Amino acid sequence: METLQENEQKIMLNKGLRDEEKIRIDNVLKTLRTLVYVPQPLDHSAKTEIENQLKEFALNIETLVNYSNEDLISLLNRLHFDWEQLEQFGDILIQFSKAENYNFESKALAVYQYIQAESKVFSFGINAKIASAKAKKQ
């Protein structure tokens, strides 16, 4: 039987690991954002760097193209993305679609809709992104 102190230590350790994971995810997202927010087509080295960053999420450009929306959301959940990180990833997908001839708008839309449905909090920002992504699909 665990003592209260042992249980508290486990909780703190788990919280520490979650914090480290959040920081790691945030750093990768920040790097991806800087890479895809370039208004011109990406050169080979930028694509390689994007591939290297996506590897942190067990992805690459090809798997990102081939994943279903549901599989992508499931993967991001397994990686412990929080709502804000999911939104940032959706934003990256939109920007990446602008820089390259990839159609990630539907994946971004699915991510935004998932956030809106599952977070239990209505967000005007997410709602606007959903409307914008839907308009781009038409």
N, C-alpha and C positions, 0 to 999 in steps of 0.2 A: 504494500500500500504506500502510495507516495505521500510525502508530507506536503503541507501547504507551501513551504519554502521551495521544495523541489519543483512543484507545479508552477509556482511563480517564475522560477528560473527558466523552465521550458517555454513559458509564455513569452518571456523577454527575449529568449534566443530566437523563437519563431518570429517575433516582431522585428528583431534585428536582421534576420534573413530576408523578411519581406521588404524592409527598408532598403537593403542592399540591392535586391532585385528591382525595386522601383527605380532606384538611382541608375542602375545599369540600363533598364528599358528607356528611361528618360534621356540618357546620354546617346543611345543609338538613334532614338527618334529625332533628337536635336541635330545629329550629324546628317541623317537622311533628309531632314527639312532643308538644311543648307545646300545639300547636293541637288535637290529637285526644284528648288525655287529659283533656278536660273532660267531666264526667259527664252534662251535659245536652245536648239537641240543639243543633247549631251554628247560629249566626245567619248572616245573609248575609255580613257582613264576615269572619267566620271561614272560611266556605267560599271566599270570594274569596282570602283569604290562603293557604289550602291549595292552591287552584288555582295561585297564583303560585309557591309552593314546588315543586309538582309539575312546573311548566314547566322547572325546573332539570334535570329528568330526562326531558324531552321527553314529559311526560305531562300529562293533566288528568283530572278525575274521570270524564268520559265515556269517554276512551280506556282508563282503568283498568278500567272496567266491561266494555268491549268486548274488551280483550286476552284472548287465551287464556292459560292458566297458562304454557305453554311460551314464548309470545311475550314475556310479562312477564319471565320468568327470562332469556331471551335478551337482552332490552333491558338489564336490570340488569347482566348480564355484560359487555355491550359498554361500559357506563358504568364498568366496572372496580370494581364493588362487591366488597369482600372479604367473608369469611364473617360477620364481626360486623355489617357494614353490611346484608347480606342478612337476617340475623336481626332487626335493628332494623326494617327495612322490613316484614318479616312481622308484627312486633309492632304496628307502626303500622296495618297493614291490619286486624288484629283489633280494635284500639281504635276505628278509624274505623267499623267495622261496628257497634260498640256505640253510638256517638254518633249515627249516621245509619242509615237503613234500606237500607244497602248490604250485599250478601252477599259480602264479601271473604275469608270464612273459608277457602273452597276455594283461593283464590290464596295465602293465608298458609300453608295446609297444604302446597301444592305447593312453596313457597319453603323451608319447614322440611325437607321430605323431600329436596329437592335438596341442601340443606346437608349433611344426614346422609349421603346417598349419595356425594356428590362430595368432601367435605372429607377423607375417609379417617380421620376421628377421630370416635369415638363420643362423643356429648355427652348426658349425662343431662338437661340443661336443654332441649336441642332435642327429645329424645325425649318429655319431658313436654309440651312445646308441641304436638308431633304428636298425642299422645294426647288432649290437651284440644281441639284443633281438630277431630279426628275425632269426639269426643263432641258437639261443638256442631253438626256437620253432621247428626247423626242426629235 
